Amino acid sequence: MIKIVEVMENYDIRANLMEKFLQKSSREFTKNDIIHYIESNAVEMVNFRYQAEDGRLKTLNFTIHSKEHLEIIFSSGERVDGSSLFSFIEAGSSDLYVVPRFRTAFVNPFSEIPAIDILCSFYTSDGKPLESAPEFILKKAHEEFKKATGLNFKALGELEYYVIGEKQSEYPAVDQKGYHGSAPFIKHNDFRIHAMKLISESGGKIKYGHSEVGNFSNENELFEQHEIEFLPVDVEETAEQIVIAKWILRMLAFQYGLLLSFAPKITVGKAGSGMHIHMLAEKNGKNMMIENGKLSEIARKMIAGLLDLAPSLTAFGNTIPTSYLRLVPHQEAPTNVCWGDRNRSVLVRVPLGWIGASDMVRDANPLEKEETHDFTSKQTIELRSPDGSADVCFLLAGIVTATRHGFEMPNALEFAQKLYVDVNIFKDENKKCCDNLNHLPVSCFESANKLHEMREMYENKGVFPSGTIDAIIRSLKAHNDEGLSEKLYGNNEEIGKLVNKFMHWK
């Protein structure tokens, strides 16, 4: 009994291993904190990690020789070849600095040699932030949002993915009925739980995880869809969490001998995988999305901005041809530019909140005392179009820019009201309500054109450099997918080739 009590007294509820040891929030991490952790835990390596043009984490490994060595790399960063990381940087003047952001430090969960990983930012030869670096574009977008509104922008991501493993005959799940399923009918719950543990220990603030709708089999393989959803944090941290989580999920799947994909579409006729983004604005720590028990003007202006720029946002959030095999009717993916409450057929959804529903716990548990809680802090709005092909920094920067645009629209509230939909627009009897709605692009090529049309909104205030917009447009048009959906209709062999080509895009 004494041992149990001792364990309970020393228990720290924080999941982040470094937060737990240092007894402080990761936002407060300093250089000396990281060095203290390294010295106290016999850490032998430091890995600088950074996101380049392809959206994947890069790695620069350091073996630790001395405390002085740590001081140098943490104080000065290191040089890298920018021309190998970004297509717009020429080899003749390609050197960049990568400088660690201490708040992102985490214990590498896979390294056999004890190691600390830290995400980095890019700086130019004169010590200035690289204007076109993904993380800096996001930072600029958030700063301009704050200047324009006086509000802080928080967001969370939903990571949907398929796990592909060996088909099992015992306890088969019902096709496309996997939502919130449990073992033994769902086979990869343990894998997801293991991944959630590692992501949390590495600093990810997870809300929950569960199996998703999609599950199906072929002759030899089982395809099973899962989701991990995060808690809202400052938008820069949202990007960091998603990038690290995607890396951890892929690494763990590799160790398990499984295939894992964030691809928007695995096959036609089955549920696709999105990366929905929830967002909120706050002031002095208070969520501003609810006012007098209703969706606030702030929230509706944000929605207006998202809807007005929606066709161009697909250029950031839906970057491969298979993205547009997901954005079709009757697949719980949006196709029309509209919004609504608790409505999964719209582009921007206002999820179910807790307004007027505060007595549920006492009703379910009669022994509980009556308490008054304010749950308005939980309210978000959700953009349902993005998928795992997105460069998460560019996507979030585009979203923040679009919501800022909503505050600058003189008719924002009227515009939002006009596009409000309170019916399931996928049902045949409700088709008429779609007649006056704009549609999302149907290809990368069309998304590129929409971005070109609306590029001034993103280049305003210097958030997105014009060269970055040019590069995104070129990349999208390079897929040559104009009219591809019609060309591929019914051709399962060609669709299969396309799916395999983009299985591991970002």
C-alpha positions in Angstrom: 0.0 0.0 0.0 2.9 2.4 0.8 4.4 1.8 -2.6 1.1 2.5 -4.4 0.6 5.8 -2.4 4.2 6.8 -3.3 3.6 6.2 -7.0 0.3 8.2 -6.8 2.0 11.1 -5.0 4.7 11.3 -7.7 2.3 10.9 -10.6 2.3 13.8 -13.1 -0.7 13.9 -15.5 1.2 15.6 -18.3 1.9 13.3 -21.2 4.8 15.3 -22.8 7.9 13.6 -21.4 10.0 16.8 -21.4 7.2 18.9 -19.8 6.9 16.2 -17.2 10.6 16.2 -16.4 11.1 20.0 -16.6 7.8 20.8 -14.8 6.9 23.5 -17.2 4.9 24.1 -20.4 6.7 23.5 -23.6 6.0 27.1 -24.5 8.4 28.1 -21.7 11.3 25.9 -22.8 14.6 27.6 -23.0 18.0 26.6 -24.3 19.2 25.9 -20.8 16.1 23.7 -20.2 16.9 21.5 -23.2 20.6 21.2 -22.1 19.5 20.3 -18.6 17.2 17.6 -19.9 20.0 16.2 -22.1 22.5 16.1 -19.2 20.1 14.6 -16.7 18.8 11.9 -19.1 22.0 10.8 -20.8 20.8 11.9 -24.2 23.5 11.3 -26.9 22.0 12.9 -30.0 20.2 16.0 -31.1 18.2 16.0 -34.4 17.2 19.2 -36.1 14.0 18.7 -38.0 12.5 21.1 -40.6 9.7 21.1 -43.2 10.8 22.0 -46.7 9.0 22.4 -50.0 7.7 18.8 -50.2 6.0 19.1 -46.8 7.9 16.3 -45.2 10.2 16.4 -42.1 13.9 16.6 -43.0 16.6 15.6 -40.5 20.1 16.8 -39.5 21.7 14.6 -36.9 24.2 15.8 -34.2 26.2 13.6 -31.9 26.9 15.4 -28.7 30.5 16.0 -27.8 30.3 18.4 -24.9 28.1 21.0 -23.2 30.0 23.7 -25.2 29.0 21.9 -28.4 25.4 22.0 -27.4 25.6 25.6 -26.6 27.0 26.4 -30.0 24.4 24.5 -32.1 21.5 25.7 -29.9 22.8 29.3 -30.1 23.7 29.6 -33.7 21.8 26.8 -35.6 23.5 25.2 -38.6 23.9 25.7 -42.3 21.9 23.7 -44.9 21.8 23.6 -48.7 18.6 25.6 -49.5 18.7 24.6 -53.2 18.1 21.0 -52.2 15.1 21.9 -50.1 13.4 24.6 -52.1 13.1 24.7 -55.9 13.2 28.5 -56.0 16.6 28.8 -54.4 19.6 28.6 -56.8 22.7 26.6 -56.1 24.9 29.7 -56.5 23.6 31.3 -53.3 21.8 28.5 -51.6 23.1 28.5 -48.0 20.4 28.8 -45.3 20.5 28.6 -41.6 18.2 26.3 -39.6 17.6 27.6 -36.1 15.8 25.5 -33.4 12.5 26.5 -31.9 12.9 25.3 -28.3 9.2 24.9 -27.6 9.1 22.1 -30.1 11.7 19.9 -28.5 10.6 16.3 -27.9 12.1 12.9 -27.1 12.5 10.9 -30.3 10.3 7.8 -29.6 12.1 5.6 -32.3 15.8 6.3 -31.9 17.8 3.4 -30.4 20.3 6.0 -29.3 18.7 8.5 -26.8 17.9 11.6 -28.8 16.1 14.9 -28.7 14.4 16.3 -31.8 13.7 20.0 -32.3 11.8 21.7 -35.2 13.6 24.5 -36.8 13.0 27.8 -38.7 14.8 28.9 -41.9 17.0 32.1 -42.0 18.8 33.7 -44.8 22.5 34.6 -45.0 21.8 38.0 -43.4 20.0 36.5 -40.4 16.5 37.3 -41.6 13.6 34.8 -41.7 13.3 33.2 -45.1 10.2 34.9 -46.4 9.0 31.9 -48.4 9.6 29.3 -45.6 6.3 27.5 -44.8 6.5 28.1 -41.1 7.3 31.8 -41.6 4.4 32.3 -44.0 2.1 30.9 -41.3 3.6 33.1 -38.7 3.1 36.2 -40.9 -0.5 35.2 -41.5 -1.2 34.9 -37.8 0.5 38.3 -37.0 -1.6 40.0 -39.7 -4.8 38.4 -38.3 -4.0 39.7 -34.8 -3.2 43.2 -36.1 -6.5 43.4 -38.1 -8.8 41.9 -35.4 -7.2 42.1 -32.0 -7.8 38.4 -31.7 -5.7 35.2 -31.4 -6.3 32.4 -33.8 -6.4 28.8 -32.6 -7.0 25.7 -34.6 -7.0 21.9 -34.4 -6.6 19.3 -37.1 -8.4 15.9 -37.6 -5.9 13.4 -39.1 -7.8 10.7 -41.0 -5.7 7.8 -42.4 -6.0 4.3 -43.7 -4.1 1.4 -42.2 -3.5 -1.4 -44.7 -2.6 -4.8 -43.4 -3.2 -8.5 -43.8 -6.8 -9.6 -44.2 -8.2 -11.6 -41.3 -11.2 -13.8 -41.5 -12.2 -13.6 -37.8 -14.8 -11.0 -36.8 -15.1 -9.2 -40.1 -16.3 -5.7 -40.0 -19.3 -4.5 -42.0 -18.1 -2.7 -45.2 -18.2 1.1 -44.7 -19.6 0.8 -41.1 -16.4 1.2 -39.1 -17.3 4.4 -37.3 -16.2 4.1 -33.6 -15.9 0.4 -34.0 -14.1 -1.7 -31.3 -11.9 -4.8 -31.3 -12.2 -7.5 -32.3 -14.2 -6.2 -35.3 -11.7 -3.3 -35.7 -8.2 -4.8 -36.0 -5.9 -1.8 -35.6 -7.2 0.0 -32.5 -4.0 -1.1 -30.5 -1.8 0.5 -33.2 -3.8 3.7 -33.0 -3.6 3.8 -29.2 0.2 3.2 -29.4 0.6 6.0 -31.8 -1.5 8.4 -29.7 0.7 7.6 -26.7 3.9 8.4 -28.7 2.4 11.6 -30.2 1.3 12.8 -26.7 4.7 12.1 -25.2 6.2 14.1 -28.1 4.0 17.1 -27.3 0.9 16.6 -29.3 -2.3 17.7 -27.5 -4.7 15.0 -28.6 -8.4 15.3 -28.0 -9.3 11.7 -28.9 -8.9 8.9 -31.4 -11.3 6.4 -33.0 -11.9 4.2 -36.0 -13.6 5.8 -38.9 -16.3 4.8 -41.4 -14.0 3.4 -44.0 -13.2 -0.3 -44.0 -13.0 -2.9 -46.8 -11.1 -5.8 -48.0 -9.7 -7.3 -51.2 -8.5 -10.8 -51.6 -5.5 -10.4 -49.3 -5.6 -7.0 -47.6 -7.6 -5.2 -45.0 -8.1 -1.4 -45.4 -9.2 0.2 -42.2 -9.7 3.9 -41.6 -8.9 5.7 -38.3 -8.8 9.3 -37.0 -6.8 11.2 -34.4 -8.2 14.6 -33.5 -6.3 17.3 -31.6 -7.1 20.0 -29.1 -7.1 23.7 -30.2 -3.8 25.5 -29.8 -2.2 28.6 -31.4 -2.2 28.0 -35.1 1.6 27.7 -35.4 1.5 24.9 -32.9 -1.3 23.3 -34.8 1.0 22.9 -37.8 3.8 21.6 -35.6 1.6 18.9 -34.0 0.2 17.7 -37.4 3.7 17.4 -39.0 5.1 15.5 -36.0 2.0 13.3 -35.7 2.1 12.3 -39.4 5.8 11.3 -39.0 5.1 9.3 -35.9 2.2 7.4 -37.5 4.2 6.5 -40.6 7.3 5.5 -38.5 5.2 3.3 -36.2 3.3 1.7 -39.1 6.7 0.8 -40.7 7.8 -0.9 -37.4 4.5 -2.8 -37.2 4.9 -4.0 -40.8 1.8 -2.0 -41.9 1.2 0.4 -44.7 -0.3 3.7 -43.7 -1.6 6.5 -45.9 -3.1 9.9 -45.5 -4.1 9.9 -49.2 -7.5 11.5 -49.8 -8.8 8.5 -51.7 -7.8 4.9 -51.5 -10.4 3.6 -54.0 -13.6 4.8 -55.6 -16.8 4.1 -53.7 -15.2 3.9 -50.3 -14.8 6.7 -47.7 -12.0 9.1 -48.4 -9.7 10.7 -45.8 -9.9 14.4 -45.0 -7.9 16.6 -42.8 -10.7 18.8 -41.4 -9.5 22.0 -39.7 -11.5 23.4 -36.7 -10.8 27.0 -35.7 -11.7 29.6 -33.1 -10.8 33.2 -32.3 -10.1 34.2 -28.7 -9.5 37.5 -26.8 -7.6 37.5 -23.5 -8.0 33.8 -23.4 -11.8 33.8 -23.9 -13.4 32.0 -26.9 -15.2 34.7 -29.0 -17.3 32.3 -31.2 -20.4 32.5 -29.0 -22.2 35.7 -28.1 -25.5 35.8 -26.0 -26.0 32.1 -26.6 -25.6 32.3 -30.4 -22.9 32.1 -33.0 -21.2 35.5 -32.7 -20.6 38.1 -35.4 -16.9 37.3 -35.1 -17.6 33.7 -36.0 -19.9 34.6 -38.9 -17.3 37.0 -40.4 -14.7 34.3 -40.2 -17.2 32.0 -42.0 -17.8 34.6 -44.7 -14.1 35.0 -45.4 -13.7 31.2 -45.7 -16.6 30.9 -48.1 -15.5 33.9 -50.2 -12.0 32.4 -50.7 -13.1 28.8 -50.6 -12.4 28.0 -54.3 -8.7 29.1 -53.9 -8.2 27.4 -50.6 -8.3 24.1 -52.3 -5.0 25.1 -53.9 -3.5 24.7 -50.4 -5.6 21.9 -49.0 -6.2 19.6 -52.0 -3.0 19.3 -53.9 -3.1 16.0 -55.9 -5.5 14.6 -58.5 -7.0 12.1 -56.1 -8.1 15.0 -53.8 -10.8 15.6 -56.3 -12.0 12.0 -56.3 -12.9 12.6 -52.7 -14.7 15.9 -53.2 -17.8 14.4 -54.8 -21.4 14.1 -53.5 -22.6 11.5 -51.1 -19.2 10.8 -49.5 -19.5 13.2 -46.5 -17.1 15.5 -48.4 -18.2 19.0 -49.5 -18.7 20.1 -53.1 -20.8 23.3 -52.7 -19.7 26.6 -51.1 -22.1 26.9 -48.1 -22.2 26.5 -44.3 -24.6 25.2 -41.7 -25.1 24.0 -38.1 -24.2 20.3 -37.4 -24.4 19.7 -41.1 -21.8 17.3 -42.6 -22.9 18.0 -46.2 -21.7 21.7 -46.1 -18.2 23.2 -46.6 -18.1 25.0 -43.3 -19.8 23.2 -40.4 -20.7 24.6 -37.0 -20.3 21.5 -34.8 -22.7 20.7 -32.0 -22.0 22.9 -29.0 -23.0 22.6 -25.4 -25.3 25.6 -25.2 -28.3 24.8 -23.1 -27.1 21.2 -22.5 -25.3 21.7 -19.2 -27.4 19.3 -17.1 -26.6 16.1 -19.0 -24.0 14.7 -16.6 -26.2 15.2 -13.6 -29.1 13.5 -15.4 -26.9 10.6 -16.2 -25.4 10.6 -12.7 -28.1 11.5 -10.1 -25.6 11.4 -7.2 -23.7 14.4 -8.7 -24.3 17.8 -7.2 -25.8 20.5 -9.4 -23.1 22.6 -11.0 -23.0 25.5 -13.4 -20.4 25.3 -16.2 -19.8 27.5 -19.2 -19.0 25.3 -22.2 -18.8 28.0 -24.8 -15.0 27.7 -24.8 -15.5 24.5 -26.8 -17.2 26.1 -29.8 -15.4 26.0 -33.1 -16.1 26.2 -36.8 -14.9 23.5 -39.1 -13.6 23.6 -42.7 -14.2 20.2 -44.2 -12.5 20.4 -47.6 -8.8 19.9 -46.8 -7.0 16.5 -47.0 -3.7 15.0 -46.1 -2.1 16.1 -49.3 -1.9 19.7 -47.9 1.2 21.4 -46.9 -0.1 22.1 -43.4 1.7 25.5 -43.0 0.4 26.8 -46.4 -3.1 25.5 -45.7 -3.3 27.1 -42.2 -1.8 30.3 -43.5 -4.4 30.4 -46.3 -7.2 29.7 -43.8 -6.0 32.4 -41.4 -5.8 34.9 -44.3 -9.3 33.9 -45.5 -10.8 34.5 -42.0 -9.0 37.9 -41.8 -10.5 38.7 -45.1 -13.9 38.1 -43.6 -13.4 41.0 -41.2 -12.4 43.2 -44.1 -15.6 42.4 -46.2 -18.1 45.2 -45.8 -21.0 42.8 -46.4 -19.6 39.8 -44.5 -22.7 39.1 -42.3 -25.1 39.4 -45.2 -22.9 37.2 -47.4 -22.7 34.5 -44.7 -26.4 34.6 -44.2 -27.1 34.1 -47.9 -25.0 30.9 -48.0 -26.5 29.3 -44.8 -28.0 25.9 -45.5 -30.1 23.9 -43.0 -30.8 20.7 -45.0 -28.7 17.8 -46.3 -27.8 19.0 -49.7 -26.8 15.5 -50.8 -30.5 14.4 -50.8 -32.3 14.5 -54.1 -35.3 16.4 -52.6 -32.9 19.3 -51.6 -31.1 19.7 -54.9 -32.8 23.0 -55.6 -31.1 24.7 -52.7 -27.8 24.1 -54.6 -28.8 26.0 -57.7 -27.5 29.3 -56.5 -24.4 27.9 -54.7 -20.8 28.1 -56.1 -19.0 24.8 -56.4 -15.5 23.8 -55.3 -12.9 23.2 -58.1 -12.9 19.7 -59.6 -9.2 19.4 -60.3 -5.8 20.7 -59.3 -5.8 22.6 -62.6 -9.0 24.4 -61.7 -7.7 25.1 -58.2 -4.6 26.6 -59.6 -6.7 29.0 -61.8 -8.8 30.0 -58.8 -5.7 30.7 -56.8 -4.4 32.9 -59.6 -7.7 34.8 -59.7 -7.6 35.4 -55.9 -3.8 35.6 -55.3 -4.0 39.3 -54.3 -5.8 38.3 -51.1 -3.0 36.0 -50.1 -0.1 38.3 -51.2 -1.7 41.2 -49.3 0.4 42.4 -46.3 3.3 40.3 -47.7 1.9 37.0 -46.2 2.5 34.8 -49.2 5.4 35.9 -51.5 4.4 36.1 -55.1 7.1 33.5 -56.0 5.5 31.0 -53.6 2.0 31.5 -55.1 3.7 31.0 -58.6 5.3 27.8 -57.4 2.1 26.4 -56.0 0.2 27.2 -59.2 3.0 25.5 -61.3 2.9 22.5 -59.1 -0.8 22.1 -59.3 -0.9 22.6 -63.1 1.9 20.1 -63.5 -0.5 17.3 -62.7 -2.3 17.9 -66.0 -5.6 16.7 -64.4 -8.1 19.0 -66.2 -11.2 16.8 -66.8 -9.5 13.8 -65.2 -12.5 12.6 -63.2 -14.6 12.3 -66.3 -11.8 10.6 -68.2 -11.3 8.0 -65.4 -15.0 7.3 -64.7 -15.4 3.5 -64.6 -11.8 2.8 -65.4 -10.8 1.1 -62.2 -7.3 0.0 -63.5 -6.3 3.6 -64.2 -7.8 4.9 -61.0 -5.7 2.2 -59.1 -2.5 3.5 -60.8 -3.4 7.0 -59.8 -4.1 6.1 -56.2 -0.8 4.2 -55.9 1.2 7.1 -57.4 -0.1 9.5 -54.7 -0.3 7.0 -51.7 2.5 8.8 -49.8 2.4 12.4 -51.2 2.9 14.5 -48.0 
